[in-house]
Amino acid sequence: MRWISSLVCSVALVVSAASAAAQAAPAKAAPQAATPIMLPPSPRALLPDAFAGWVADDPPKALTDPAQADPANAVVLKEYEFISGAANSYKRDGETLSIHAIRFQDASGAYGAYTFYRQNGWPKEDIGTGATSNHNRVLFWKGNTVVDTTFSHIGPMSGSELRELAAKLPVPSGSRALMPPILGSLPQPHLDGQTAHYAVGPLGYAGSGGVLPVEVVGFDRGAESVTANYTLTSGPATLTIIDYPTPQISAAQETRIRDYIKAGSQAQPPRPKPLVDSDQASLEVRRSGPLVILISGDATPEESHKLLESVHYSSDVTSIPQPMESEVAKTGQLLLSIAAIVIIGSSAALLLGFFLGGGRALYRIARGKPASSVFDEEFIRIDLREKWIDTIAAEDGPYPKG
């Protein structure tokens, strides 16, 4: 029965390995699917030939390079992962409408570019996912597209006309449609909603009124930031939240920013105007997980500290379904399949052994013989000891037995 013991041990080892792989699978991060590379769509996919009575004289112009979309801010568009764009002019009853549509890799890039172009104080409009206006200029974004429009004369129906245009825009799916997670860390009470600016690079941060020097923020270390204004009872305050890839990086950057704030007028590089104009007693820095938070402005230290303390990093992670099965799951399934095959084969072998061996034993018992053939009379046995004694006796005489 030694082969049965070996087989049982093998089955136990395979089942143990399969169980360990299954338990380890949730603990390990499943390999992330490669970020899909979006091909530039046709300009007509962004801008139609006609909508709401507006008719284009010519086909839309394709914008295949950030310098074509915005020569002055081409590098900023690259920071937000520009893909393509389209531009066209429309006419209706002697009036004109100029439209620039810029498409980005995902909704985070579109939102960041929208906050870069939107100036503080511009009123909010109800178009697309978010919109604002400044006289005859209307800026809005939807999905991963930012649309900048300029009317020759804006009217009471201009908003509804642009909503019709927004409904025609293509939208991304999956993770590319998600907003930046850092926005969830912004406290909502007293927030001036039209002042939030999201940045993923130094030029976008500086161009949208960042409080700290870009060298101190650390965009070269994978940082992204959001800056927003708050109207507190004692005065205005500006909250800056910087998200780093790991808590270790954020701890080092917190120390660097704190030392920069403490250096005062001796700080290098020199302090930007928002820091110089702030109440120095209200300047405060703290860290929460991978987040570094800075409060500045003219509010009292008590109110500023309370706002600062309201920012808390949450480690809850929302699982995003993977488009492909992970290698860990495949390995676990393979081991479980092997274990199942071994168990089935072992069970079949044991049953076959019991049937054949048991059948033979019953047959012998039915014939009046012992169940085992070890004690059969017809079993051939050679007693070498007796033959040796007989040989010695023949040669040397009688030899006493025993």
Secondary structure, 3 states (H helix, E strand, C coil): CHHHHHHHHHHHHHHHHHHHHHHHHHHCCCCCCCCCCCCCCCHHHHCCCEECCEEECCCCEEECCHHHHCHHHHHHHHHCCEEEEEEEEEEECCEEEEEEEEEECCHHHHHHHHHHHCCCCCCEECCCCEEEEECCEEEEEECCEEEEEEECCCCCCHHHHHHHHHHCCCCCCHHHHCCCHHHHHCCCCCECHHHCEEECCHHHHHHCCCCCCHHHHCHHHCCEEEEEEEEECCEEEEEEEEECCCHHHHHHHHHHHHHHHHCHHHCCCCCCHHHHCCCHHHCEEEEECCEEEEEEECCCHHHHHHHHHCCCCCCCCCCCCCCCCCHHHHHHHHHHHHHHHHHHHHHHHHHHHHHHHHHHHHHHHHCCCCCCHHHCCCCCCCCHHHHHHHHHHHHHCCCCCC
